[in-house]
Amino acid sequence: MAELGTTLNGQHQSTQHQATQHQATQHQHHPHVTAHRPAAATRLPSVLIATRHGESTANVEFQLAEAVGALSVPISSRDADIPLSLRGQRQAQALGRWWAALPGTDRPRSVWCSPYVRTAETARLALAQAAGLGAVPVTLAVRYDERLRDRELGILEMLPKAAIEAKHPEEAARRRKMGELYYRPPGGESWADVALRVRSLLRDVCEEEAGRPVLLVAHDCTVLMLRYALDRLTEQQLIELGAVHNCSTSLWRAQDGRLRPDRWNAVDHLTGEDD
């Protein structure tokens, strides 16, 4: 893919530019060699939409724990197996109605999804709602990709903030010093680690969904890293973004060889679903 390095990871020298330099060098040393044809145009989806899953049962439990400074949450399942709350289900249905109301050229006919239960449920409910309104085929397949999974927190998994401070004070201090982008908990991932797999996913999405609108159903950190990679943010700009809302919608459009932001973390379509 031409310009992929520039488009997705902020490098200043594109693949096409490197190829042009190589051709010029070849021509200097071998003037009889005919120059190669220019690299192909950048392959991009026409529209890329990203959403975080609807509210999960863990989201509810952590909100309650943070409010009272609890040291634990009543969750015994794997993070990957946590389902949506009832409100999260309503949010996913609202996402489907928003999907159905998009202009035809912006309406995704392809869905890439984290394999976690809460994202799979979000994709299924949103798709059913959009299909029920006649906006997309009922048979539209969802593609599950582990690179869209949530950030792995290792020894800090399922621990409220108060518990991290009480049980792992050295890790809490190291986290504050390093910052979220580079802090990697033992057995877990930093935001930068998630960014690496997001960049890998984007390369496949760009190649396989070129010219088509596509929907990515993921998690808070994963969507943040999409924004970080696509919009070439600095660490400070990334931190200032804040949390990604449940079932929010963020949209990028292909323009001038890049996916350019058009909508970020919007929740206007969820009015009335958060009661």
N, C-alpha and C positions, 0 to 999 in steps of 0.2 A: 504494500500500500504506500503510495507516495505521500510524503509529508506526515507520516504517522507519528514519528518522534516529536515533531513540532506540535502536532495537534493534541497529543495526549500527555506528554510528559514535560513540556516546557523547554525542551532543548532548543537552542537557537539555530542549529544547523539542520536543515531538513534532509531527508533521504534523497530527494530530488536534487538538492543543491550539491550534495556529496557526489552524486552520480555525474553531474555536470562538470565538476572539477576533475573527476577521473577521466572523463571523455576529453577534456581540454589537454590534460597531460599526455594522454595517448596520442592525440593529434600532433603535439609538439615533437614527440619522439618518432612517430610513424605517420608522416603527413599523407601517405597514400591510403591510410585506413579511413574508411567512411564513418562519419559520426553516427552513433546509435540514435534511434528515435527517442524523443523525450519520454520520461516516465509517465505512466498512466495517471489519470486524474484521481484525486483522493476519493476513496470509497467511504461513504458515510451514510448512516440512516438519514432519511429526510427529516425526521423528528425523533428525538429521544426523550421519553418521559420516565421519570423515576418517582417511586412512591415508597414510603415506609409502611410496614404492615399496620393494621388497625390495632387499637389498644389491646394488649394481652393481659392475661390474668396476673402475670408477673409485674407488669407495669402498675397495676392496681395495688398489689402487695407492697411493692417498693415505695410507692407514694405514701402509703399508710405507715410504713416503717420509718421513712425519713421524717414524717411529721412528728413522731413521738421519740425518735432517737433509738429505735429498737436495734438489737444486735443480731437479729435473724429474721428470715421470712419463712412462712409455712409452705415451702416448695421443695418437693423431694424428687421431681422428675429431672431429666436432662434439660438443659437450656433448649435444645433442638426440639423438644416435645411439648413445649408450653403453648397452649391454644389461645385463641382470641377470647376476650371477655364479651359479654352481650353487647356492650357499647361498641367494642371493636368490630363485631359483626355488622352492626348498623353502619359504622363508618365505611366498611368495605362495600356495602350495598350502595352507599352514597357515592363512593368512588366509581362504581359501575355506571351510575346514572350520569356522572360527569363525563365519563368515557364515551357514553352513547351520545351525549350532546355535542361532542367535538365536531368540527367540520370534517367531512369525509376524508380529506387529504391528510388530516392530522390524527385520525382515529387508528390506533394500533391494531394491526392484524397479526402481531407476533408478540408473545409474552415470554420473558426470561425471568425466572423466579428462584429465590433462595429455597433450598429444600426443607427448611425448618417448618414446623407445623403452622405457626402463626402467619407466616408469609404464604404458605400453600393455601390456607383457608382464605386469606385476603384475596389472592388471585382467583380462587374458585368462586367466591361470592360476587366479586366484582364482575367477573366474566359472565356468570349466570344472569346478573342484572342487566348488563349491556346486551347480551344475547336475547334476553326476554323482551327487550325494547327494539329488537330487530337491527341493532347496530353492528353486530359482529356475528359470524357463524357460531351456532351452538357447538359445533365440532372443533372449534379452534383449540389447538393444542398448547399446553403450557410446558415450556422447556425449563427443567430444574438444573441449576448450576451451583455447585458448592462454593464457587468463588464469590457469590453474592451473600454468603452466610454472615451472621453477625460476628462482631469482634469476639475472639476468645480471650477470657480474662484469667485463665489458669487458676492459681490459688485464691484469687479474689472473686471468683464466680459465685453468684448468689449471696454476696455479702453487702449489706447496706453500708453507707459511709461510716456510721458510728462503729460498726464492727471492724472495718478495715483499720480505723485509727486505734481501736482497742486491741485487736489480735495481731496486726501487722504494722506496728508504728514505723518501723524502718522502711517498709515498702511505701507507706503513706508519705513519708518524708522524701523518699527518692522520687515518687510520682510528682510531688510539688516541684522538686528541683528540675527534673527532666522535662516536664510538660507532657501533655497528652499525645502530641505527635510522635515523640520518641520514647516515651516510657513503655517498657515491655514487662508486664508482671511475670513472675516465674511460671512457666508452663503456658503463657498466653501470648498475645499479640499487641504490638503498638499500633497506633493509627497508621504509621508509615508502612507497617507490614500489611495492613488491610489495603492500603493504596497500591501496593505492588500487585496484589491479586486482582484488584479492580482494573488496573491498567491492562493486565493480561486479558481480562474479560472484554474490555472495550475493543481491543484489537479484533477479537472474534466477532463481536457484535457489528463492528464497522464492516468487516469483510462479508459476513453472512446476511446482514440486513441492509446492505447498501441500497439507497433509494427508497426505503420503506420506513413508515413510522413504527416504533417499537416501544414496548412498556417493560420496565424493569421493576420488579417487586422485591424489596430488600429490607434493610434495617437502618437505624439511625446512623451508625458509624459508616456503613457502606455507602449510603447516599451522600454523607458529608465528603467521603473520599472521591466520589464521582465529581462533586463540585470542585474539590481541590485539584483534581487532575485535569478536568476539562477547562476550567477557568484559570488555571495556572496561578493559584493563590499562594501568597506567602503564609508562613506559619501564623503570623499575627492576624491576617485576614481570615484564616480558617477558624481560629479561636473565637473571633468576634461574631461568627455566624450563629452560635448558640445551637440548641438542640433542634433536630428535625421532628416535626409534628407527626403524630400517627395519621396515616392515610393522606398526608399532604401531597401536593403535586408540584413537581419541578420539571421544567421543559426546556430543551435546547433544540435549535433549528440549524440545519446545515446551511452555511453561508460562507462564501469565499474560502472554501477548503477547511473550514473548522465548524465544530458544533458550538453555536453561540447561545448564551442564556436568554431565555424569553420569559421565564416564570420560575420563582423560587419559593419552596416551602409554603405554598398557598393552601389555605383551608376554607376559603369562602364557600366551597361546595359542601362543607360539613355543617352548615348552619342548621341547628335543630337536632343534630345527631349526637351532641355531646351532653344532652340533658340526662 
